[in-house]
């Protein structure tokens, strides 16, 4: 069976069941951190990224850090990009992908930790083709967002001035979203579509 690496730390292991369920729901086999054979990567949500990785000093509102996780996941991303493995990056994962490509983050924004809100999607984007939508509701559970884009990334969805999705057109499949689609696969078609698209890419 096609194997998908899920990246997370031991501290977040109790929160990752929705990722496992979402990946299994589209016929893929999820494997945890440390697996050495896999066909695609899902970069999961979690703690803040050490701003040293994008050349900044810590903001006073910076959250919990996990240096070992940062190093491991950056290595995973760089290897996946070199091999052109499909990548679905979620919340922290989107931020990690941006940093891995040389981008930066805004270390804190207000009013994005909870709730549902709409996003506007670029109609010419992979995200629009995958979901079949240019506007839909997403869940919000973060306090950091993308700032300067990393090399190869383009913005494909926004909520006001907040970047909500980005992708890498030059890659086989590299799609990043700031929300948590793994929590909505059973109830919201656009979010399940992200995992279905990952599976379809691996079958093609």
C-alpha positions as CSV (number, residue, x, y, z in Angstrom):
1,X,0.0,0.0,0.0
2,X,1.1,3.6,-0.7
3,X,2.7,5.0,2.5
4,X,2.3,8.6,3.6
5,X,4.6,10.1,6.3
6,X,2.9,12.1,9.0
7,X,5.3,14.5,10.8
8,X,4.7,15.4,14.5
9,X,6.4,15.3,17.8
10,X,5.8,13.0,20.8
11,X,4.2,15.9,22.6
12,X,1.5,16.1,19.9
13,X,1.0,12.4,19.4
14,X,-2.3,12.5,21.2
15,X,-3.6,15.0,18.7
16,X,-2.8,13.3,15.4
17,X,-5.6,10.7,15.1
18,X,-7.6,12.9,12.7
19,X,-4.6,13.0,10.3
20,X,-4.3,9.2,10.4
21,X,-8.1,8.9,9.8
22,X,-8.1,11.3,7.0
23,X,-5.2,9.6,5.2
24,X,-6.8,6.2,5.7
25,X,-10.1,7.4,4.4
26,X,-8.7,7.9,0.9
27,X,-7.0,4.5,0.8
28,X,-3.5,5.5,1.9
29,X,-1.4,4.0,4.7
30,X,-0.1,6.6,7.2
31,X,3.2,6.1,8.9
32,X,4.7,8.1,11.8
33,X,7.9,10.1,12.2
34,X,11.1,8.1,11.7
35,X,9.7,5.9,8.9
36,X,12.4,5.6,6.2
37,X,10.2,4.5,3.3
38,X,7.2,6.6,2.2
39,X,5.7,7.9,-1.0
40,X,4.3,11.3,0.2
41,X,4.4,13.6,3.2
42,X,1.7,15.3,5.3
43,X,3.3,18.0,7.4
44,X,1.0,18.2,10.5
45,X,0.1,21.1,12.8
46,X,1.6,21.8,16.1
47,X,4.0,24.1,18.0
48,X,5.7,27.3,16.7
49,X,8.8,27.2,14.6
50,X,12.0,28.6,16.1
51,X,12.4,32.0,14.4
52,X,16.2,31.4,14.2
53,X,15.4,29.3,11.2
54,X,14.1,32.3,9.3
55,X,16.6,34.9,10.6
56,X,14.5,36.6,13.3
57,X,14.7,37.1,17.1
58,X,11.8,35.6,19.1
59,X,8.7,37.8,19.6
60,X,7.5,38.0,23.2
61,X,4.2,36.3,22.1
62,X,6.0,33.3,20.5
63,X,4.6,30.0,21.7
64,X,6.1,26.6,22.6
65,X,9.1,25.5,20.5
66,X,10.5,22.1,19.7
67,X,14.0,22.4,18.2
68,X,14.3,18.7,17.4
69,X,11.0,18.7,15.5
70,X,12.1,21.7,13.5
71,X,15.3,20.1,12.4
72,X,13.7,16.7,11.6
73,X,10.9,18.3,9.6
74,X,13.1,20.7,7.6
75,X,15.2,17.7,6.6
76,X,12.0,15.8,5.6
77,X,10.8,18.8,3.5
78,X,14.2,19.3,1.7
79,X,14.4,15.6,0.9
80,X,10.8,15.5,-0.3
81,X,11.3,18.5,-2.6
82,X,14.5,17.0,-4.0
83,X,12.6,13.8,-4.8
84,X,9.5,15.6,-5.9
85,X,7.3,13.6,-3.5
86,X,3.8,14.9,-3.0
87,X,3.4,17.2,0.0
88,X,0.3,18.3,1.8
89,X,1.2,20.9,4.4
90,X,-1.2,21.8,7.2
91,X,-1.1,24.8,9.6
92,X,2.4,24.6,11.1
93,X,3.2,22.4,8.1
94,X,2.4,25.3,5.8
95,X,4.7,27.6,7.8
96,X,7.4,24.9,7.9
97,X,7.3,24.5,4.1
98,X,7.6,28.3,3.6
99,X,10.6,28.4,6.0
100,X,12.2,25.4,4.3
101,X,12.0,27.4,1.0
102,X,13.6,30.5,2.5
103,X,10.5,32.4,3.5
104,X,9.6,34.1,6.8
105,X,6.7,34.2,9.2
106,X,4.8,36.8,11.2
107,X,5.3,35.5,14.6
108,X,1.9,36.6,16.0
109,X,-1.4,37.7,14.6
110,X,-4.6,38.3,16.7
111,X,-8.0,36.7,16.3
112,X,-7.1,33.5,14.4
113,X,-6.9,30.9,17.1
114,X,-10.6,29.7,17.0
115,X,-13.6,29.7,14.9
116,X,-14.7,29.3,11.2
117,X,-14.3,31.9,8.5
118,X,-14.3,32.2,4.8
119,X,-11.4,32.1,2.3
120,X,-11.1,33.4,-1.2
121,X,-9.3,31.1,-3.6
122,X,-7.4,32.0,-6.8
123,X,-9.6,30.4,-9.5
124,X,-6.6,29.4,-11.5
125,X,-4.9,27.5,-8.7
126,X,-4.5,23.9,-7.9
127,X,-6.5,24.5,-4.8
128,X,-9.5,25.6,-6.9
129,X,-9.2,22.7,-9.2
130,X,-8.9,20.2,-6.4
131,X,-11.8,21.6,-4.3
132,X,-14.0,22.9,-7.2
133,X,-14.6,26.0,-5.1
134,X,-13.3,29.6,-5.0
135,X,-14.9,30.4,-1.7
136,X,-15.5,28.1,1.3
137,X,-15.4,28.0,5.1
138,X,-12.3,26.9,7.0
139,X,-11.5,26.4,10.6
140,X,-8.8,28.5,12.2
141,X,-6.4,27.4,15.0
142,X,-3.2,29.4,14.7
143,X,-1.5,32.6,15.7
144,X,1.3,32.7,13.1
145,X,1.0,33.3,9.3
146,X,3.3,33.4,6.3
147,X,5.0,36.7,5.6
148,X,7.7,36.7,2.9
149,X,7.1,33.8,0.5
150,X,9.8,31.1,0.1
151,X,11.2,30.3,-3.3
152,X,8.8,28.5,-5.6
153,X,5.7,29.2,-3.6
154,X,2.7,31.2,-4.8
155,X,-0.3,32.4,-2.7
156,X,-3.6,30.8,-3.7
157,X,-6.0,31.7,-0.9
158,X,-6.5,34.6,1.5
159,X,-8.7,35.8,4.3
160,X,-8.3,39.5,4.3
161,X,-4.6,40.1,4.4
162,X,-3.8,36.7,5.8
163,X,-2.3,34.1,3.5
164,X,-4.5,31.0,3.9
165,X,-3.0,28.7,1.2
166,X,0.0,28.4,-1.0
167,X,1.3,26.0,-3.5
168,X,4.4,25.2,-5.7
169,X,3.4,25.0,-9.4
170,X,6.7,23.5,-10.4
171,X,6.2,20.4,-8.2
172,X,4.2,17.3,-8.8
173,X,2.0,18.2,-5.8
174,X,2.9,20.7,-3.1
175,X,-0.2,22.2,-1.5
176,X,-0.2,24.1,1.8
177,X,-3.2,25.3,3.8
178,X,-3.3,27.3,7.1
179,X,-6.4,25.6,8.4
180,X,-7.1,22.0,9.6
181,X,-8.8,20.0,6.9
182,X,-8.2,16.8,8.7
183,X,-10.9,17.8,11.2
184,X,-13.5,18.5,8.4
185,X,-13.1,15.6,6.0
186,X,-16.4,13.9,7.1
187,X,-18.5,17.1,6.9
188,X,-17.1,19.5,4.3
189,X,-16.3,18.3,0.8
190,X,-13.6,20.9,0.0
191,X,-11.5,19.6,2.9
192,X,-11.8,15.9,2.0
193,X,-10.9,16.9,-1.5
194,X,-7.4,17.8,-0.4
195,X,-6.7,14.3,0.8
196,X,-8.4,12.8,-2.2
197,X,-6.2,14.9,-4.5
198,X,-3.1,13.6,-2.6
199,X,-4.3,10.0,-3.2
200,X,-5.1,10.7,-6.9
201,X,-1.6,12.1,-7.4
202,X,0.0,9.0,-6.0
203,X,-2.1,6.8,-8.3
204,X,-1.2,8.7,-11.4
